[in-house]
Amino acid sequence: MKYPLPLLFVASLLMCHAGQLFSSDMTDYEKNDPNIWLEGVEDEKALDWVRKENQRSLDELESDPDFESNREAALKILTSKERIPYGRLRDGMVYNFWQDEENVRGIWRRTTQDSYATEEPDWEIILDFDKLAEEEDKNWVFKGANVHKDPKTGKYFTLISLSDGGKDAVVKREFDLEMKTFVEDGFVTPEAKQSSTWVDSDTLLIGTDWGEGSLTESGYPRIVKRWTRGTPLEEAETVIEGNVTDVSVSSFTIEKDDGSHLVCLSESDTFFTSKYFLIPEDGSELVRWPLPPKCDINGIYKGRLLVSLEQEWSPDDQDTFQSGDLVAFDIESFLDTKDLPPVELVFRPDETQAVNYVAIAKGAAILSINENVVGKLLRLEPTDYGWKTEDIELPGTGEVNIAFADKEESVVYLSYEGFLTPDSLLEYKVDSGESKPLKSVPEKFDATGLTVNQYFATSKDGTEVPYFVVGPEDLKKDGTNPTLLYGYGGFQISLGPSYNGTTGKLWLEKGGVYVLANIRGGGEFGPEWHQAGLKTDRQRIYDDFIAIAEDLVAKKITSPEHLGIMGGSNGGLLMGVMLNQRPDLWNAVVVQVPLLDMLRYHLLLAGASWVDEYGSPDVPEEREFLKNISPYHNFNSEKEYPVPFFVTSTKDDRVHPGHARKLAKRFQEAGLPFYYYENIDGGHSAAANQVERAKRTALEFTYLQNLLMSGSE
C-alpha cells in the first residue's frame, strides 16, 4: 500500500530563507521571480503579507451570516464524543488516541478489551498532550508511538513522536507505558524528519539528520545508524549509507511466524522504487532481498513472504508475473541460501480490481482490494494446490479498512463506511471466521432522500473514468444543482466511498451535490492506473478531471455557474492546473496545501522526492512539460478566472507554503479577487487539532455556499 513518503521516512530540511535556494543554473526568469521572497517560510516580510491576506479574507468570510453556524456545526462533529475510538490491541488492552472539545491536543489512553466492547469504556489516560504542552511551553502535536515488546520479559518499550505545531519533523522521546512517564536518561532525539526501528530493548536503528551532507536532496535521511542505550547519539555506528540522489533510507522489521523479527533496511532510489536489505543476526554483510524495484513487502504468513508487485517481474527460470500481482516465496529457503526460491502467485486482480495491502493476524492473512473502486476483503490461505481466497462478509457496499491486525492477536478490527453510512467497527474473529458489529456512530447529517450513483466519463483518449455522485434521489437535471467535485489523482492513492460528517452537514444537507473523481494517477485500478499519468503523461489526469466535469454538465446535474472543485496537496496542483486550463468550467476552486510552482518545486522542502511522479525541471523534455502545466507560470492576468480560495500552513514542512503564497500574490498584482488563509500551525493537514480543522472547514464551505448556492433554490 502506497503512502506519501514523509509518513514513512523522516529527517529535517526546513528552509527559512529564500536565498538558500538559488543555484547557478537557474534561468533569468527564476532569478528575477519578483515573488521569490514569499518562499521565506518565517521571514517577517513574508509573514506580514500572510497576516494581511489572512485578515482580509477572514474579515469577509467570518462576517458572513453562515460562518459561525458552519464553524459550530463542524466543531460539534469533529469533537463529538460519538465517534469510534479506533485503537490497537496489545495483550488484552486497547490503546487509543483521542481528541475532543476538552482535549484539544488529545490524550493517549487505554482500556481492557472487554471494556472496549461496551458503550462506555473505562479509559485510563496514559499521556495528556494538552497538559504536556502547557508544562513544557511547547506546541506539541502527537505524531504516533513506536512500540517494541521484549520477547523475553513481555515488557513494552516505546518511542513517542512529538511535532512542533504539526510539522513532519518530530522529536522522539522514550516513554514507559507501565509508569506512564517519560524515561529518565532514555532515548531522545533532536527534532528532524526521522525514522526509528527497535532492534531490541536496548538498541535502535535511527535515520535522521546527522549533520552536513547526511540528507538526501529530498531532505530525508540517507544514513541509518545503530544506537545503543546509554551511549550518545553521535557515537551511533553506521549500518547503511545511501546516495544523496536517493529519496531516503530507512529501517523496518518483518515479524516471522515464531514471533522473531527480521531487521531490514529500505533504500528508496525514487519515490516508487526501492532496494531492500536484510541485516543478518550474525553481524555479517547486508543481504539484498531478490525483489524488483517496484514492489511492497506485506509480511510473512505460514512461512511465506508476501510481496505485491507494481511492475512486471520475471524471476530467473520462473514464470512472468504481472504488475499488480500478489506473490509469495518460502522465507526459510531464502534465509538459508540467500537465493530466490520458487515464487508462487497468490492473487491476480482482474481489470476491475486492485490490490491494496495484506494484514496478518494470528492464524489469518487478510487481503484488502478495490473492486470497481469499492473496498473488499479476502482471507488468504496456502494449500498444496496453490492459494485459495475466501470473501469476508461485509455489511454493504462501501469503504472497508483493516483498523487493526497483529500476528499475536486472533481478533481483527475492521472499519466500514459509505458516503451515507456512518463509521462502524466490526470485530472479526479469525478462529470462527465470523464478524460482528462492535461499535457504530450516529448519523452526523440528515441523509434522508439522498442516494449514491456511480457513472463513467469518457476521457480525451477514450478511457472510461469512474466517478461517484452523492445527491438527492429526485435530483433535478436542470443544471442548477450546487455541486462540489473533489479530486486527487496521484501517487497511487485511491479514493473510495467514505463518510464525511462535515461535508454532509455543510453541503449535502443544504442541498448540495458531492462528486468524487477516480481519475488516473490514483490506485483505484492498480499500478497501471497510476503509471498512466506519470511525468509527461500527466495531462491524462487533467483530461480525466475535465471529462468528469463536462459529463456532469452534459447530464445537467450542474452547470459551470454552480460547479466548484476542491483538492489538496497533489490535488492542490490539480486545482491550480484546472484554474488555468478550464477557468470557464467552475465558479469556485478550493486550492488546499498545493504545489503550484512546478519549475522550482524540486528545490522546496520535500519536493525533490516527487520527481518520479512529476518529472524533473532539470530534464529538458520534462521541464518543457512542467512549464506548460505549472499554475504559477501559466497565470494570465488577462484571463477571466473564478475566484479561488488558497489554503495552506506555515508549519507545512512537506509542501512549501510559498506555492500558495506566490500564486495568490499574482492574483493580487493583477487586481483579481481571491481568498487566502494560511494557518500558522497545522502541518500538511493545515490544521493541528480539531478546533483549527473546524475553522478551516467552515471557511471553505462558507466560501463554496456563497459562490455556488446563490440562486440555486
N, C-alpha and C positions, 0 to 999 in steps of 0.2 A: 504494500500500500504506500503510495507516494504522499509525502507531506512536504511543505516548504522547508528547505534545509535549515533555516535558523531555528526550527523547532527541534532539530536533531543534533546539529553540530554547533559548537559555541566557541568565541574569543572576541576581543574588543577592538574596533577600529572606528571610534567616534571622530567625526570631523566637525570642528567648531569654527574654522576659518577658511573662507573660500580660497584664499591664497595658497593653501596647501595643495590645491587640486590642479593648478596649472602645470602643463607639461610642454616640453619644447616642440612637440609635433602637433600642437593644437592649430586649427585653422584660424585665420584672421577673424572670421566671424565669431568663433568661440571666444577668442581672446578679447574681443570687443563686445561681447554679450553685455548689454547695459544692465541686465538684471542679475548678473552672477553674484553680486553682493548678497542676494537673498539666500544663497547657499550657506551662509554663515549661520549654523543652526541656532546658536545662542548669542550671536553678535547683536549688540544693543541696537544698532541701526535697523537690522532686520527685524528684531523683536518689536521695535517701535512701530514699524509698518504693520506687523501682525496684530498688535494690540489695537491699532486704529481701525483696521479692517474688521477685526472681531467685533469691536464695539459698534461700528456702523451696521453690520449685519445683525448683531444681537438686538440692537435698539429697534430695528424694524420687525424682526421675526418674533421677539419676545413680547412686543407690544400688540401683536396680533391677538384678537379676542379668543382664538382657539389654542394658543400656545400653552397656556397654563393648564388647561384641561388635558391637552395632549401629554404634557410632561407628567402630570399627576397620574394619568392612566398608565403611561409607560412605567413609571416608578412603582406603581402598585403591582403591575405584572412582574417586573424584574426582581422586586424584593419580596414578592409574596412567599409566605411560608408554605403555601400549597404548591410546592414543587417537589419533584422526585430527588431525594438526596443520593445521587449516584455515588457508589463507593467501591472500594477494593476490599476483598475478603482476605484476612490473614489470621490463621489459627483461630477461627471462630469469631473474630472481631471484624466489623465492617468500618472502614475508615472513609471519611467524607470531608470535603472542603465546602464550606457554606458561607454565602453572603446574603444579607437581608438589610432591612432599613436600620436595624440596630447594629449589625455587624457589617459595616460598610466595606472595610478591607477584608473581612472574613475571618472565620475560625476553622481550624483543623480539629476534627473531633472523631470519636469512635463509639461504637455500641456493640453489644453482642449480636450474633446472627439471629437469635430468637427474638430479641427486642427489635431488631431492624425490620422484621416481618410484621410488626404491629403498626397501628395507625400513628401512635405517638411513641417513637423510640426514646429510650432513656440514654441521652447522649452525654459522654464525658469529653470535656474540652481538653485537647492536647496543647494547642497553641492559639492564642488570641492575637491576630495580627494588628488590630487597632490598638490594643494595649502595648504591643511590642513597638509599633511605630511611635507612639506617644512617649514611651520610656526612653527610646533611643533617638528621638527627634529626627526620624527618618520617614521618607515617603515610601514605606515598604509595600510591595505587591508580591504576593505568594506566587511562585512560578514552579511549584511542584517539589516532590521529595523522591530521592533515590534511596531505596531501602534494600538492605542486604541481610539475609538470615544466616547466622553462623550454623553450619550443618552439625557441628558437634554439641554446642550449648543450646541452640534454638534461640539465642538472643538476637535481637534486631539491631542493626547499625544503620544510621540514617544521615543523609546529607540533605539539608533543606536549601532550596534556591530562593533568594530574595532579590527582587528587582527594585531599583530606584525609579518609581513612577511608571513602571510598566515596560521599561526597555527590555530588549532581548539580552543585554548584558546583565549578569547576575553576580551576586556574592553567594558562595556555598559555605554553609556552616554545619558542623556535625551536631546532631540532636539526639538526646537519649529518650526513646519512646516510653520507657518504663518510668523514668523520673520526671518526664515532661519538661526538661530543661536542656539548654544548650550545654554541650560537653566542654568542661573547662580543659584548656590545652588540647582540645580535639582538633580535627581537620578544619581549617578555614582557608578560603581562597580570596584573593583580591577580586574586585569587580572586573568582569570580562565576559565576552561571549565564550562559553566554555563547555566542555563535556567531561563527564567523570563516570567511571565504572569501578565497582568494588571487585577486587580480585579475591580478597579475603578480609577478615575483620580488621586487619592492620595494614592493608595495602590498597591503594587506589591507583588506577590509571587516569591521568589527567591530561587533557588537551586544553591549553589556554594561551594567553599572551605571555610568552617568556621573555619579552623584550624585543629590541630592534631586530627585524629580519625573521621573526618567528611566526609571522602570519602569512596567509596566502594573499593574493591580490584581491580576493573577495572579503578579506578581513576576518577569516576564521583560522583556527589553529592548524598548523601543518606539522607540529611536533607533539607527540604523545610521550609522556614520561611516567615512570613507575615511582610512586611516592609512598614511603614507608612511615608509619606512625612514629612520632617522636623526633623526626628529622625535619629540618627546614625545607620549605617547598623548593628553594633554589638548589638544593642538593639532590633533587629527584633525578633518576637516571633515564636517559633517552631510550625508548623502546623502538620508535619508528620516526623517521623524518621524511615528510613528503616534499613536494616541489612547490615553489612559490606560485606556479601556474595552476596548481590543484585548486579545487573549491575548498576542501577541508580534509582533515584527517581526524578520525575519532575511534573510540573503542566501544565494544559491546560484548555481551556474553550470550551463549546459547545453552539452555538447560537440557541435559540428557535425561533419558527415562529413569535413571537411578538417582536423580537429584543433583548430580555433579554438574559442573559448568565448564564449557569450552570458552576460553577467553580469546577474543578476536579483535581485529583491527579492520577499519574500512578507510581506504584512501580513495576519495572521490575526485577523479580526474576532471569530471564535469558534473553538472547538476544531475545528470541522468546515467552516468557511467562510474563504476567503482571497481577497485581491486580489493578483494577480501583476503585477510591473512589470519592464520591460526598461530597463537603463542603456545608452543609446546610446554608441558608441565616440567620437563627436564631442563628447561633453560636453553635449549638448542636454538638454532636459527629459525626465523619465522618461516612458516609454510604457507604458500599461496593456495587458496582454495581454487580448484579447477573449474571455475564458473565463467560464463560470458560476462562482458562488461555491463550489459543492461539486464539486471535481474534483482530480485529481492529474496533474501533468506527469511523463511517463515517459521523456522523452528524444527525440532525433532519429535517425531511421533513413531512409536514402536520401532525404533532403530533406524528410521529413515529421515534424512534431511530433506525438508520440503522447500522447493525453490520455485518462485513464479518468474516466468520469462517475459522480457519486454523486447525481445529480438528473436529472430530465427536462430537456432542453435543446432549444430551438427557435431556432437562429440565424436572423437576418433572411432571409426569402425562401428558406429551405432546409428540408430535412426535419426532423422532430422525432426526436430521439434519446432513448433510454430510459435511465433510471437503471441503471447497471451496464455500459453500453456502453463499448467502447474505440473511440475515433475518432482521426482524423488530418487535418492540413492542411499545405499546402506552406509551408515556413518562409521561403523566399526571397521569395515573394509577399507575405507579411506584413511582412517586413523592408523591402521596397521601398515598400509603400503604407501600412503601419501599419493596414490594414483586414483584416478576417477573410476569407480566401479560402474557396472551397468546401470543405466538411467531408465527409470520407469515413468510412463505417462500416468499421472494421477487424474487430471481433469483437463479436457479441452473445451473451451467455451465455443458455442456456435455464434453466428453472426449477430445475434441479438443480445449476447451475454458478454460480461467482462469479469475477470477475477479481481476481487478487491484485496483480500488478505485471508490468512488462516490463523485461527486462535486455537491453542492447545490446552485442554483441561486434563484432569486426572481420568484417563480412560476414553478420551474422545478428541478428535481433531475436527474442528468446525470451519467450513469454508464459507466466506461471505462473497456473494457475487451480485452483479446487477443483471436484471433481465428486462429489457426494454425500459431501462432507467429506473426500475423498481427493485428494491432490495429482496434478496432471497438467501436462505441459509441451508447448507447441505452438511450432513455428517459424513466424514470420510473414514474408510476402513480398508486396510490392505487385506487381500486374500491370495490364495495360491494361484488365482486366475486373473490377477490384476486388482485394481482398486474399485471398490463399489461406493456409490453415493446414495444417501437417503435424505429426503426432504425433511426439514424441521418445520412442523406446522406453526403458522403464524396467524394472528387474528384477522388479517385482511391484506389489502394492497397498500403498501406504504414504504417508509424508510426504516430498515431494521439494522441495528448495530449490536456488536457484542460489547456490552458495557464492562464486563469483567469475565476473565477466564484465567486460570492458573493451573500449572501442572500438579500442584499439591492439593487442588480442590476439585471435587466432583460435582460442584454446583456452579453453573454458569448463569450470569445475569445478562439478559437481553433487553435492549431498549427498542421500543416500537413507536412510530408516529406517522401521521399523514398530514396533508395540507389542512384537513378539517378534523383530524383526530389527535387530541392531546397526547402527550407522552404517557406511555405506560411501561412499567418494568416487569419483565417476565422472569420467573425462576425456572431454569431448565436443568433437570436432574439427569446427569449422564447415565446413571445406573439403569433407570427406568425408561429413559428417552422421552419422558413426559415434561411438558411445560405448563405452568400455571401463572395467572396474573398475581403479582406480588404487591404492586403499588400502581396507582394511576392518579392523575391530577384532573381537577375540574376544568371545564372549558374556560378559556380566557377571553373569548369573544363569542357573540351570538352567530352561530353558523347556520341558523335556520334558513332554508331556501337556497343555500349555496351548494355548488357542485364542482367537480373536477373533471376536466376533459383533456385528453392528450391529442395533439394534432402534429402534422408533419408539414414543414415548409420546404419548398424546392430551392436550394441554393443556386448560385450563379453557374456552378459547374455540374449541376444536375443531382447533387447529393441530397437525399431526404434527411432533414434535420428536425428532431422532435422538440416539442415544447408543451408545457402544461399551462392550461388556463383555469384559474380559480375565480368563479364569479357566480352570479345568480342563475338559478335553473331557468328562469324566464327572461334571460338576458335579451335586451332589445338590440337587434342588429341594425342600428341606425347611425353608428359612428360616434355617438355622444358619450359612451362609457369612459369615465376616467380610468386609465389603465397604467399600471406600473410594470415595466418589463425589466427583469433582473438577469444579469449575465456575468460570466467569469471567463471561461474559455482559455484555460492554460494549465500547465504543469501537471497534466493528467489528473486533475482534481474533479471528481464527479459531483454533480448537484442533483439531489433527489427530493422526493416529496417529504417535506418536513413541516412541523407545526411551529409557527411563529406568532406568539400571542400579541406582540406589539403591532405587527403588520396586520393581523386580523382585526385588532381593536381600532387602530388608527386609519385603516384603509378599507378593508373588506366590509367591516360593519357600517361604514359610512357610504357604501355604495360603489366602492372602487373595485376594479378587476386586477388580479395579480397574475403575472405571467412569468414562468421560469423557463429560460432558454437553455437547452442542452447542446450547445454549439461545439464544433470541433475545437481541439485544444484541451478539452476535458478528458476524463477517462471513462465516460459512460459506456463506450463500446470497446474498451481495451486500448492497448498501446497504439494501434494504428489510428484510432480516432484522435489521439493526442498528437502523434507524429505527423499527421496530415497538415498541421498548421505551424510547424516549426520554422523558425528563421524566415527566409524569403518566401515561404509558402503561407505566411501568416495572414495574408489578405483573405484567405479562405474563411478564417474565423470571423472576420469582419463582414464578409459577404453573407455568412450564415445568419449573423445577428440582424443584418439589414433585411434578409429574406423573411425572417420571422416577423419583423415589424411590418413589412409590406403585406404579409399574409394576414396579419391582424386587421390592417386597414381594408384589404380586399374583402375579408369576411364581414366587414362593417362592425367588428367588435369594438373598434375605436377609430379615431382619426388623429392626424398629427396634432391638432389643437388640444386633444385630451390624452396624448400619449407621453409618458415620462419614462426615463430609464435610470437605472442605478447599478453601480458596481464598484468594488473596492480592490485596491492593490493592483494585481494584473487586470482585474475588472475595471479599475480606475483608468488604466491605459485604454481599455476598450471604450470607456465613456469619452475619453479625450479624442480618440480616433473618430467616434461617431459624431462628436461636435463638429469636426471638420468635414468629414465625408458626406454626412447627410443631415445638416442642420435643419433642413426642411421637414424632417420626418418626426421630430419630437418638440415638445413645448417645455420640457423640464429635464434637466440632466444632473443627477447627484453623483459627483466625482469624489469617491472616498479613497483616502491614503494612496494617491495614484502615482504611477510612473508617467511622465509627460515629456521630458527632455530625453529623447531616445538617442541623441548623439553624445550625451555625457552620462547616461545612466550607469555605465560600467565603471565610472570614476567615483560614484557617490555611494558611500556605505557598502552594503552587501551587493551592490549592482553587478560586480564582476562575476558573481556566481551564476548569473542568469544568461550568460552569452550563449549557452547551449539551447536555450529556449528562444531568445530573440535574435541572435546573431550578434556579431561584434562590429562596433563602429570602426575598428582598426582593419577590417577586411573590406576592400573597396566595394565589391558587389553587395555585401551585406549592409555596408554603410549607406549605399545609394538607396536601398530599400527602406532602411530605417529613417533616412532623411525624408522619404516620400510619405511615411506614415506618422512621423513624430508630431504629436499635437502641438508642442511648443513652437516648432519650426514651420508648421503649416497654418498657424494662426493668420488670419487675413482681416485687417481692420475694416475692410470694405464689405465683408460678408455679413449677412443678417443671421445672427446666432440666437438660439434660445437663451434664456437667462440661466446660466449654470450655478450650481452650488458646490463649491470646493470644500472638502472636509479633510483635515489632516491632523497630525500631532507633532508637537515639538520633540517629544520623547521617543518618536519612532526612529529606532536605530537600525531599521531594516530597509524601508523605503523612505528616502530622504524627503523631508518636508519642503525642501527647495523646489521640488517638481510642482507642487500645487501653488506655492507662492509665486513662482515665475510666470506661469500661465495666467494666474489671476491678475498679476501686475500688467500683463499685456492687455487684458480686458480693461483695466483701469486706465492705462495710457491711451487707449482708443476711445475712451469715454463710453464704453459699453457696460450695461448693467450686469452685475454678478453678486453672488453672496459668498462669504468666506468665513469659515470657522476653524481655527486651529487650537485644539486642546493642548494646554501646556504640558499635561501629563498624558498617560494613556497608552504609550507604546503603539504597536502596529494596529491595534484594535481601535485606536483613537478614543479609548475610554478605559481607565484603570480600575473602575468599580461600577457598580450598578447605578449609582446616583449620576455619575458622569454619562453613563450609557443612556440613561433615561433622558437626560438633557439633549444629547446629540440626536437621539431618535425623534424627540419632539420637534427639534429644529427642522430635521429633514422632512417630516410628514406635514408640518405646518407649511413649509415651502411647497411641497407637492400638492397639498389641498388647495392652496391659493391659486396655483397656476393651472391645475388640471380639472378641478371640480367646479370652477366658476362657470355657471351657465349650463351645467350638466344635469341639473334636476329636471 
